[in-house]
Amino acid sequence: MTRNSLGTVFIGGLALAVLASCAANMMPSKDAWYAQHYFIMQDFERQAYKGLSEPARLEFQKLFWQVRDPDSKHEFDTRMAYIMKTYVRDNSKQPWNCDRARIYLLNGPPASIDYNQTDNWATSVVQGAAGSNNATSRDNEDITATTAEVWTYPYQSHFVQYAFSFRPPNDWRLDAAAFAGNRYIGELENMNKEYTYGIPNMDDYLKRLEELKKLKKTS
């Protein structure tokens, strides 16, 4: 697949991290909140969360959204609602814990999705800029006919693409072979993480996190 006007870039930053986590089975299975928020969290938040007591983790979950703009929580809830409806076939118990869901949760709906159905490519354009939620409904997706997808996101004067391959009976995986020559994935994902889930007052947040570390387990 190519984009003549801006050039095509197949990427790998979060995509490779997703593949690695899948391969190593590292995603949490019992802590649903952590699994849902893992890919939108900053590195220091993940480290802090893992070191907290159970009562402190509950307080962290409240604090996580208190320090962010209310629009961030709204966007997260909107994307998660779409994920729960759309990717339940990928992972019936945890729809958010699959490759397509993780990319969608961080980057939002792509500008376009190219579907490989048997031997023919059919393009379904998603209206709106990245981060909007005007994705077309995929309730009637025929997973037996679709064998691959390429999601395209604009980044500055480039296109960034994620390629997914279908594995019967219901598994969609990021295609590791598509990441050669990746360049812009980190910039795109950092931009989207900051734009959608940024922390306005970092100093205050860090102070409150330090207080949580003092909260011990209840007897």
C-alpha positions as CSV (number, residue, x, y, z in Angstrom):
1,M,0.0,0.0,0.0
2,T,1.3,3.5,-0.8
3,R,0.2,7.1,-0.4
4,N,1.4,9.0,-3.4
5,S,1.0,12.6,-2.0
6,L,2.7,12.2,1.4
7,G,4.6,8.9,1.5
8,T,3.9,5.8,3.5
9,V,5.5,4.9,6.8
10,F,5.0,1.6,8.5
11,I,5.6,2.0,12.2
12,G,6.6,0.1,15.3
13,G,6.9,1.9,18.7
14,L,3.8,1.1,20.6
15,A,3.0,-1.5,18.0
16,L,6.2,-3.4,18.8
17,A,5.5,-2.9,22.5
18,V,2.1,-4.4,22.0
19,L,3.6,-7.4,20.2
20,A,6.1,-7.9,22.9
21,S,3.6,-7.7,25.6
22,C,1.4,-10.2,23.8
23,A,4.2,-12.6,23.3
24,A,5.4,-12.5,26.9
25,N,1.8,-12.5,28.2
26,M,2.7,-9.5,30.3
27,M,-0.6,-7.6,30.3
28,P,-2.4,-7.8,33.7
29,S,-5.3,-10.2,33.7
30,K,-6.8,-9.6,37.1
31,D,-6.5,-5.9,37.5
32,A,-9.0,-4.7,34.9
33,W,-8.4,-1.0,35.6
34,Y,-4.7,-1.2,35.1
35,A,-5.1,-3.2,31.9
36,Q,-7.6,-0.7,30.5
37,H,-5.4,2.3,31.3
38,Y,-1.9,0.7,30.7
39,F,-1.2,2.2,27.2
40,I,-2.4,5.7,28.0
41,M,-0.3,5.9,31.3
42,Q,3.0,7.6,31.6
43,D,6.0,5.3,32.5
44,F,6.3,6.9,35.9
45,E,2.6,6.2,36.6
46,R,3.0,2.5,35.8
47,Q,5.9,2.2,38.1
48,A,4.2,4.1,40.9
49,Y,1.0,2.1,40.5
50,K,2.8,-1.3,40.8
51,G,4.5,-0.2,44.0
52,L,1.3,0.9,45.8
53,S,-0.8,-0.9,48.4
54,E,-4.3,-2.0,47.4
55,P,-5.9,0.9,49.2
56,A,-3.5,3.3,47.5
57,R,-4.2,1.8,44.1
58,L,-7.9,2.6,44.6
59,E,-7.0,6.2,45.4
60,F,-4.6,6.3,42.4
61,Q,-7.4,5.3,40.1
62,K,-9.4,8.4,41.3
63,L,-6.4,10.7,41.2
64,F,-5.5,9.5,37.7
65,W,-8.5,11.3,36.2
66,Q,-8.7,14.1,38.8
67,V,-5.4,15.6,37.5
68,R,-6.5,15.5,33.9
69,D,-9.0,17.6,32.0
70,P,-12.6,16.3,32.2
71,D,-12.6,16.1,28.4
72,S,-9.9,13.4,28.7
73,K,-12.1,11.2,30.7
74,H,-15.0,11.7,28.3
75,E,-12.8,10.8,25.4
76,F,-11.5,7.7,27.1
77,D,-15.1,6.6,28.0
78,T,-16.2,7.2,24.4
79,R,-13.4,5.2,22.9
80,M,-13.8,2.4,25.5
81,A,-17.5,2.1,24.7
82,Y,-16.6,1.7,21.0
83,I,-13.9,-0.9,21.9
84,M,-16.3,-2.9,24.1
85,K,-18.8,-3.1,21.3
86,T,-16.4,-3.5,18.3
87,Y,-13.6,-5.7,19.5
88,V,-15.5,-8.2,21.7
89,R,-14.7,-10.9,19.1
90,D,-11.0,-10.3,19.5
91,N,-11.1,-10.9,23.3
92,S,-14.5,-11.6,24.7
93,K,-13.4,-11.3,28.4
94,Q,-11.3,-8.2,28.0
95,P,-12.1,-6.4,24.6
96,W,-9.7,-3.6,25.5
97,N,-6.8,-6.1,25.8
98,C,-6.2,-6.8,22.1
99,D,-4.0,-5.1,19.5
100,R,-6.6,-3.1,17.6
101,A,-8.3,-1.9,20.8
102,R,-5.0,-0.7,22.3
103,I,-4.1,1.3,19.2
104,Y,-7.6,2.8,19.0
105,L,-7.6,3.7,22.7
106,L,-4.4,5.7,22.4
107,N,-4.7,7.2,18.9
108,G,-8.4,7.3,18.4
109,P,-10.1,6.5,15.1
110,P,-7.8,6.4,12.1
111,A,-8.3,8.7,9.1
112,S,-8.9,5.6,7.0
113,I,-8.9,1.9,7.2
114,D,-8.0,-0.3,4.2
115,Y,-9.6,-3.8,4.3
116,N,-8.2,-6.7,2.5
117,Q,-11.2,-8.9,1.7
118,T,-10.1,-12.1,-0.1
119,D,-8.1,-10.7,-3.0
120,N,-9.6,-7.1,-3.2
121,W,-8.8,-4.0,-1.3
122,A,-11.8,-1.9,-0.2
123,T,-11.2,1.4,1.6
124,S,-13.5,2.7,4.2
125,V,-12.8,6.3,5.0
126,V,-13.3,7.5,8.6
127,Q,-14.4,11.1,8.7
128,G,-12.9,13.6,11.1
129,A,-9.4,14.3,12.4
130,A,-7.6,11.8,14.6
131,G,-9.0,11.9,18.1
132,S,-12.6,12.4,16.9
133,N,-15.1,9.6,17.3
134,N,-16.9,9.4,14.0
135,A,-15.7,5.9,13.2
136,T,-18.0,3.9,11.0
137,S,-19.9,1.1,12.7
138,R,-18.5,-2.4,12.2
139,D,-21.2,-4.4,13.8
140,N,-21.6,-6.5,10.7
141,E,-17.9,-7.1,10.1
142,D,-17.4,-10.4,8.3
143,I,-14.2,-11.7,9.9
144,T,-14.2,-14.8,7.7
145,A,-13.8,-12.6,4.6
146,T,-11.5,-9.9,5.9
147,T,-7.9,-11.1,6.1
148,A,-6.0,-7.8,6.8
149,E,-6.4,-4.2,7.8
150,V,-4.2,-1.1,7.4
151,W,-5.0,1.8,9.7
152,T,-3.7,5.2,8.5
153,Y,-3.1,8.3,10.7
154,P,-1.8,11.6,9.5
155,Y,1.2,13.0,11.2
156,Q,2.6,16.3,10.1
157,S,3.3,15.9,6.4
158,H,3.4,12.1,6.6
159,F,1.1,9.1,6.9
160,V,1.6,6.6,9.7
161,Q,0.2,3.1,9.3
162,Y,-0.6,0.1,11.4
163,A,-1.1,-3.2,9.6
164,F,-3.2,-6.0,11.2
165,S,-3.5,-9.6,10.0
166,F,-6.4,-11.9,10.8
167,R,-5.8,-15.3,12.3
168,P,-8.7,-17.7,12.5
169,P,-10.9,-18.1,14.3
170,N,-11.1,-14.6,15.7
171,D,-7.6,-13.1,16.4
172,W,-6.3,-9.9,14.9
173,R,-2.5,-9.2,15.4
174,L,-0.2,-6.3,14.4
175,D,1.9,-7.5,11.6
176,A,5.5,-7.4,12.7
177,A,6.8,-7.8,9.1
178,A,5.3,-4.3,8.3
179,F,7.5,-2.4,10.7
180,A,10.8,-2.2,8.7
181,G,11.8,1.4,8.2
182,N,9.5,2.8,10.9
183,R,10.2,6.4,11.8
184,Y,7.2,8.3,13.1
185,I,5.4,6.0,15.5
186,G,6.9,7.4,18.7
187,E,6.1,11.0,17.7
188,L,2.5,10.2,16.7
189,E,1.8,8.3,19.9
190,N,3.5,10.7,22.2
191,M,1.5,13.5,20.5
192,N,-1.8,11.7,20.9
193,K,-1.1,10.7,24.5
194,E,-0.2,14.3,25.5
195,Y,-3.0,15.8,23.5
196,T,-5.8,13.5,24.7
197,Y,-4.5,12.4,28.1
198,G,-2.0,15.1,29.1
199,I,-1.4,16.2,32.7
200,P,-1.8,20.0,33.1
201,N,-0.1,20.4,36.5
202,M,2.6,17.8,36.8
203,D,4.2,19.1,40.0
204,D,1.0,18.9,42.0
205,Y,0.4,15.4,40.6
206,L,3.8,14.2,41.7
207,K,3.3,15.5,45.2
208,R,0.0,13.7,45.5
209,L,1.5,10.5,44.2
210,E,4.1,10.7,47.0
211,E,1.4,11.0,49.5
212,L,-0.3,7.8,48.1
213,K,2.9,5.9,48.7
214,K,2.5,6.4,52.4
215,L,-0.9,4.7,52.4
216,K,-0.4,1.2,53.8
217,K,-2.5,-1.9,53.6
218,T,-5.4,-2.0,55.9
219,S,-5.4,-4.7,58.6
